[in-house]
């Protein structure tokens, strides 16, 4: 059960980053709306991968 919860948490985070980028492109067309997803998405991918590696080694 714990592994499923961890997997879902990482997957939802990844999808939220992609959704934020898509919404910024569709709605904004302004550089300020795309700035947050442009910074947040790579950081989310890096920290998500690091967390997954850490959880794998911990278990």
One Martini backbone bead per residue (centre of mass of N, CA, C, O) as a GRO file, in nm:
protein
   59
    1UNK     BB    1   0.057   0.064  -0.020
    2UNK     BB    2   0.299   0.258   0.004
    3UNK     BB    3   0.391   0.239  -0.295
    4UNK     BB    4   0.130   0.350  -0.420
    5UNK     BB    5   0.133   0.628  -0.284
    6UNK     BB    6   0.402   0.721  -0.399
    7UNK     BB    7   0.338   0.693  -0.699
    8UNK     BB    8   0.095   0.886  -0.703
    9UNK     BB    9   0.239   1.139  -0.600
   10UNK     BB   10   0.438   1.166  -0.837
   11UNK     BB   11   0.235   1.163  -1.075
   12UNK     BB   12   0.067   1.411  -0.994
   13UNK     BB   13   0.299   1.611  -1.000
   14UNK     BB   14   0.368   1.577  -1.302
   15UNK     BB   15   0.088   1.659  -1.412
   16UNK     BB   16   0.076   1.946  -1.291
   17UNK     BB   17   0.312   2.063  -1.453
   18UNK     BB   18   0.187   2.018  -1.736
   19UNK     BB   19  -0.076   2.174  -1.688
   20UNK     BB   20   0.049   2.450  -1.626
   21UNK     BB   21   0.184   2.485  -1.900
   22UNK     BB   22  -0.067   2.461  -2.080
   23UNK     BB   23  -0.228   2.695  -1.953
   24UNK     BB   24  -0.022   2.919  -2.010
   25UNK     BB   25  -0.033   2.892  -2.316
   26UNK     BB   26  -0.349   2.923  -2.361
   27UNK     BB   27  -0.410   3.186  -2.170
   28UNK     BB   28  -0.170   3.391  -2.176
   29UNK     BB   29   0.098   3.478  -2.357
   30UNK     BB   30   0.259   3.549  -2.106
   31UNK     BB   31   0.555   3.542  -1.942
   32UNK     BB   32   0.445   3.535  -1.646
   33UNK     BB   33   0.269   3.268  -1.667
   34UNK     BB   34   0.524   3.078  -1.761
   35UNK     BB   35   0.732   3.095  -1.529
   36UNK     BB   36   0.641   2.897  -1.310
   37UNK     BB   37   0.634   2.631  -1.481
   38UNK     BB   38   0.930   2.657  -1.586
   39UNK     BB   39   1.044   2.615  -1.292
   40UNK     BB   40   0.872   2.384  -1.157
   41UNK     BB   41   0.894   2.136  -1.345
   42UNK     BB   42   1.196   2.065  -1.320
   43UNK     BB   43   1.197   2.051  -1.010
   44UNK     BB   44   0.987   1.824  -0.991
   45UNK     BB   45   1.152   1.612  -1.145
   46UNK     BB   46   1.401   1.610  -0.965
   47UNK     BB   47   1.264   1.559  -0.685
   48UNK     BB   48   1.105   1.305  -0.768
   49UNK     BB   49   1.350   1.131  -0.841
   50UNK     BB   50   1.497   1.156  -0.571
   51UNK     BB   51   1.270   1.036  -0.400
   52UNK     BB   52   1.254   0.762  -0.541
   53UNK     BB   53   1.544   0.677  -0.477
   54UNK     BB   54   1.527   0.702  -0.171
   55UNK     BB   55   1.291   0.501  -0.133
   56UNK     BB   56   1.433   0.258  -0.255
   57UNK     BB   57   1.672   0.250  -0.046
   58UNK     BB   58   1.496   0.241   0.219
   59UNK     BB   59   1.324  -0.035   0.164
   0.00000   0.00000   0.00000
